[in-house]
């Protein structure tokens, strides 16, 4: 059986989710703007071969997948040599690494940047505008999933190429459902049904929890709430751009989270990365967990008899969240920029994208990739994978906004305070709004 492998691993992929809240955008932006002193020199050999420096931040299977594709590109493009040294850091530390590099004036040609960090990075004039390249590329712009297009577009311009795509759905333990005499969940189920199911699955005598929720207050805590807020008609930032767009919807979503805590049907993981929460699920002591496709290899390895179902809804309309990441290109002179753009354009075409998806754990970046026989075969061999792919049709992304890290941290704190019974949903949301609204008023 061919399994999805995380990008690069389930733990590392969860770190990706925390990237948006890792650094305050104002601090990062200031450093990036300070990097305008000058581009790095060199990179063009005496024979005209252009060397492109790629910082990918991948390890394990992700690194192997990148290096295999780079080797093929180098073989087929003799006048371009991509150096896939990786940048010397993991992907979750890439923002700090790139920020410092831009400030010093010595930076890579391409870097793997989290979608939630793109707004901060794109403030640098050294980021290459890819609008004409992607919108007029070999793969029609409309073929990319909506979350992909949203994740790389800022102020109407395409500021990066898509690198990795995922979606959130609910994975459930069939054996625990059978033991509790509960029918398996089905698409279109409601949050009230989710709450009732979590209560019925919980068995304190056996140490079984209905579900789990990250409780460290990081991005892993926050991003699970956004589909609930969007489903209720809210948004991360309000229409006027000066305040949050979820004052009322946030209270309702937090009330659902609070009910899980009141019912004692939720395992709250206090540690960053949600490692303990997933261990509980993998040990057969959790009925349901909201997660992404990166978790499937561990679930299969643990021999859990599992199923996958779309996220519950309030409205009956399907909605989920996707956290795409990007290949961001930096200007090191016209020759290196041209070569870097040629490489990322080559990487994201369906015939290469499908190899990266299968080997490194991404969902297909475009419907064209999803139609390829390699992806169809891979999806058919992996239980539940098609549910994640189908969810892309209703997926949204976190906004590319420089204040997002502060909003995320404020909402993460609100979620934790409700989970632990320290504040009511209304109190928690008011505190969140005070912090987030102040961040939105800071000039960017």
QUIJO-V830686 format. One record per backbone hydrogen bond with DSSP energy under -1.0 kcal/mol. NH is the residue of the N-H (numbers start at 0). CO is the residue of the C=O. Records with the same first field share a line. If there is no record, write none. Layout:
BEGIN
NH: CO, CO
END
This chain:
BEGIN
12: 8
13: 9
14: 10
15: 11
16: 12
18: 15
20: 17
21: 18
27: 23
28: 24
29: 25
30: 26
31: 27
32: 28
33: 29
34: 31
44: 48
47: 44
49: 78
50: 42
51: 80
53: 82
54: 109
56: 85
61: 58
63: 59
64: 60
65: 61
66: 62
67: 63
68: 64
69: 65
70: 66
71: 67
72: 68
73: 69
74: 70
75: 71
76: 72
79: 76
80: 49
82: 51
85: 53
90: 56
92: 89
93: 90
96: 92
97: 93
98: 94
99: 95
100: 96
101: 97
102: 98
103: 99
104: 100
105: 100
108: 52
109: 52
110: 327
111: 54
112: 325
116: 113
120: 116
121: 117
123: 120
126: 123
127: 328
129: 157
133: 129
134: 130
135: 131
142: 139
143: 140
144: 364
148: 144
149: 145
150: 146
151: 147
153: 156
156: 153
158: 151
160: 326
162: 324
163: 324
167: 320
168: 290
169: 308
170: 288
171: 306
172: 286
173: 304
176: 172
177: 173
178: 174
179: 175
181: 176
188: 185
190: 312
193: 189
194: 190
195: 191
196: 192
197: 193
198: 194
199: 195
200: 196
201: 197
202: 207
207: 202
208: 284
210: 264
212: 266
214: 268
221: 217
222: 218
224: 221
228: 224
229: 225
230: 226
231: 227
232: 229
233: 228
234: 244
237: 242
240: 237
249: 245
251: 247
252: 248
253: 249
254: 250
255: 251
256: 252
257: 253
258: 254
259: 255
260: 256
261: 257
262: 258
263: 260
264: 259
266: 210
268: 212
273: 270
277: 273
278: 274
279: 275
280: 276
281: 277
282: 278
283: 280
284: 279
286: 208
287: 209
288: 170
290: 168
294: 291
295: 292
298: 294
299: 295
300: 296
301: 297
302: 299
303: 298
305: 303
306: 171
308: 169
312: 188
319: 393
321: 395
324: 163
325: 112
326: 160
327: 110
329: 108
330: 125
336: 332
337: 333
338: 334
339: 335
340: 336
341: 337
342: 338
343: 339
344: 340
345: 341
346: 342
347: 343
348: 345
351: 348
352: 348
353: 349
355: 351
356: 352
357: 353
358: 354
359: 355
360: 356
362: 164
366: 142
369: 365
370: 366
371: 368
375: 371
376: 372
377: 373
378: 374
379: 375
380: 376
384: 381
387: 383
388: 384
389: 385
390: 386
391: 388
392: 389
393: 390
395: 319
400: 398
403: 400
406: 402
407: 403
408: 404
409: 405
410: 406
411: 407
412: 408
413: 409
414: 410
415: 411
416: 412
417: 413
418: 414
419: 415
420: 417
421: 416
422: 416
427: 423
428: 424
429: 425
430: 426
431: 427
432: 428
433: 429
434: 430
435: 431
436: 432
437: 433
438: 434
439: 435
441: 438
END
